[in-house]
C-alpha cells in the first residue's frame, strides 16, 4: 500500500556565475546562434529558418530572394520596453555599417554575422546585452514576414536570448507547486497566478515554463535589479492576491551572482512510502529437510531481519512461516521510502554470529520502488543445484549521453533465473565506475537475461529483441567461478565500430494542406562520429497503422509541404542516420537503421459550415471526459496539441453525440478539428486541467 510522508525541507541555495534575462525563455525554434554561448560583445552568426517561422496572413519568406532583419537590443540595466530601445530598422544603416540583409544558405536558411554591441546604436562600452528582439521581412516591405509563434499559435516577435555574465546580486526563483495543486490550495493551475514576494519589492509573477505547454507545476522567475549585496531579504510566495504561504518567510542573503531559490510551496513536499515484504527460503537450514544443515530449528529458534530500515535490529522485525509452505518465512517492513537504497541481513536468534554471510560478509541491498516491494531470497544464498553468477556492467556511455545519472538512477537484471523481473539490482562501485550484481542460477542452464534502466521494461537494453544475452552456468566444484566479463549497456562500447542512431523523432508544423512540416531528430553515434548526409523520406498512409503506406515522390528533404494528395492521409517522416566516417573499419560511411514517426492527418482549412456553429463541446476546461453534440455532418475528429501534433483521431459513423475520455491527455491547450463529409473543417480550442 502506498502512503505519503510529509517532510519539512530546508531551502536549497546555490550560487552561479551566469544568468539569462528570462528564466525558462529558450532559443526560438526558427533561430540559432553560433557560438551558442555568444554574448553581446562577441561576433555572432544568427541563422533564421523561415520554414519554422510564423507568417500569419502574410507571405512566407521560404525561398525569398532577400531577407532582412528588423531588430533591437535590450540592456540589463535599462527599463525593459516591448521592443527594445536600441533599434536598427530593416531599411536603415546599423551603427557599425553592417548590412541588415541576411545571406541565403543551401539548406533554405538565412544568416547574418554581426557584433551586437557595435551593431546597435547607443550601446555604452562594456554594457551587458541580455537579448535581441527581431522580425524578418523580404527587405522591401511587410507583404512577407517571419515571426515567432506564441503559446496559442499566433505570430509574435522573436526574443533571442544572449549569454551574459554578471556579479550583480540576483534571485532566481523556482517553486514547486505540485503538492499545493494536489491538496487544492492552488485550485486552477491554468488561471491562478504565483508570485514571489521579496521584502521591499513589488510582487514578481512566476511562470510555469514547460515544453509542449504541458505543466509540471514548477514556477520560475528572476529578480535581477535593485538587490543590495550582502543584505538579507525576507522571501515568500503567494497564490493570486489572497493566498500566502503559512510558514515564516525565508531569510535570503543577496550574494554576488545569481542565487537559486529552489523550494516547495510552504517548504512541504511528499515522500512516497511503501511496505517491503521479504520472503526467505530456509529449506537448506531447516531441521528435518533433505540435505539440510540443521542450523535452524523453528521450535527453538527465531529468524529476524536487521538493516538500515530498522536501525540494524534496534526495532525487532521477526519472520513467520508462510501459510502452506513451512520452509518459506516472511516479514514485512513498513514505510520504506521509494528511491532509497537499504542494506540488510537475515539473522538466526538475533545474533550476528549466526547471521547470513557472517564474519563481515557483504550486506544485501535493495532500492524501494513505487507500486509494491517483495523480495524472494535464499538464506545465505544457498539453493540446491544453483550457484552464484556475478555480472559486471559499464554504464559510462549511458551517463555520457544523459540518459543515466549515477547519483539518482538505478539498473537491474531480469532473466530466466528470476522470472524476468525479480529484484536483482546492480550497484555502483565508485572505485571502478562499474555496476555489479551476484545472482543465483541453475547449474548447466543457459540463462537468458537483459539489463534494465529504471528497473522496468520501459528502458531495457536491446528493445524489441529477445532474449538479448545468454550464459551457460558452470558447476563451481573445484573452485570454478561464474564471473562474467564486463559488458556495456546495450553493447554501446565506444571502442567498437557501430552504426549511428536517430532518436527522439518529431514533426513540427500545422497539418493543413499547403503548410510546411519539419522533421526533427537527435543523431547519436557511440563512436563519436559526426553526422554525414543522413537520408530523409516522407510517406503517406491510410491510417496511423501505416495501411497502404507509400513513399511520397521527391519528398526527401527534412521539410515537406503538404499537397492535395495528402488530404485525410497520415503523414510519416523517416530518417536513416549516416555517419561521416566509419570508425575502425575504413569502409564507406556507416548507415544506421531507419526510424519513422507519424506526423498526423492532413486536412483542409475549409469554411466553417452551418453545422459547425451548432456543435456543442463541453465541459471546457475539462478534466476526465469531453462531450460533443450535433455531429450529424461530421466524418472525422482530430485532437492536436499546440505544436500541431495529432494525439487522437476518431472516425465518426452515423453519430450525433460523442463522449471522449481525456484522462490520458496531459494538462494544457488542445485543438479539436472536425472534418465534415464535404471535406470542410472547423476547429475549437479546449483546455485540459
ABEGO torsion letter per residue (X at the ends): XBBBBBBBBBBBBBBBABBBABBGBBBBAABBBOBAABBAABBBBBBBBAAABBAEABBBABGBABBBBBBBBBBAABBBBAAEABBBBAABBBAAGBBABBBBBAAGBBBBBBBAAAABBGBBBGBBBABBBBBBBAGAEAABBBBBBBAAGBBBBBBBBBBBBBABBBBBBBBBAAAAAAAGABABAAABBBBBBBBGBBBBBBBBBBBGGBBAGBBBBBBABGBBBGBBBBBBBBBEAABBBABBBBBBBBBBEBBBBBBBBGGBBBBBBBBBBBBBBAAAABBGBBGBAGABBAAABBBBBBBAAAGGGABBBBBBBBBGBAABBBBBBBGBBBGBBBBBBBBBGGBAAABBGBGGBBBBBBBBBBGEBBBBBBBGGBBBGBBBBBBBBBAAAAAAAGABBAAABBBBBBBAAAGGGBABBBBBBAAAGBBBBBBBBBBGBBBBBBBBBGGBAAABBGBGBOAGBBBBBBBABGGBBBBBBBBBBGGBBAABBBBBBBBGBBBBEBBBBGBBBBBBBBBBBAAGBBBBBBBBBBBBBABAAGBGBBBBBGBABABBBBBAAABGBBBBBBBBBBBABBBGAGBBBBBBBBBBBBAEBBBBAEBBBAAAAABBBOBOBBAABBBBBGAAABABBBBBBAAGBBABBBBBBGBABBBBBAAABBBEBBBBBBBBAAGBBBBBBBBBX
